[in-house]
Amino acid sequence: MKYMKSQMKKLVSNNEELQKRLKQMMEEHDLEKSFALKALYHSEVAAGGKYQKAYQELE
């Protein structure tokens, strides 16, 4: 499965929990949104994460 910024943006915009997690990551680690999105992808989607199925359905 490949990281796609546009798909990740859609996934986050459709999920309030991910929106909160993204903001939290940006604040805690002082990340720009694009880097926080990629980090969120690796922690919550890739390798069987909680939102992997929802991400795949966006393809």
N, C-alpha and C positions, 0 to 999 in steps of 0.2 A: 504494500500500500504506500502510495506516494503523498507527501505533503503538498497541498495546494492551498495557497493563501485565500483564494476566493471561496473555496468550499469551507475552509475553517471560519471565515467571516460569517458565512451563512449559518453554520452550526451554532456559533456563539450568539448571533442575533436572534435565533429561534429558541434559545435556552437561557432563562434567567440565572440559573445556577452557574453556568459557564461565564456569563457576563460578570457576575460578582467575583468569580475566581480569576478572571482576566484582570480586572481592576486591582485585585489583591496582589497578584503577581507583579504588576507594573509598579505598584507602590513599594512592596517589600524589597524588590530587587532592582529598583530604579531602572526599569526597562522601557524602551520605546514599544509602542503597540505591536509593531510587526515582529519584534523579537519575542514579546510576551505571547503572541499568538502561536508562534512556532514552539515555544516551551510548553504551552498548554496542550498543543497537539501531541507532543511526545509524552506528556504526563497523563493525559486523559483519553487519548485516541489510539495511538500507536501501540503495537504489541498487546492487543487484547484489552485495551483500556475500556473504561465504563461507557464511553460514547463512540466506540469503534463502529458499531452497527449503524447508528444514526449518520455518521460521517460517510460510510460507504453508500448509504441510500441516497446521498446528495449527488453521487457520480452520475 
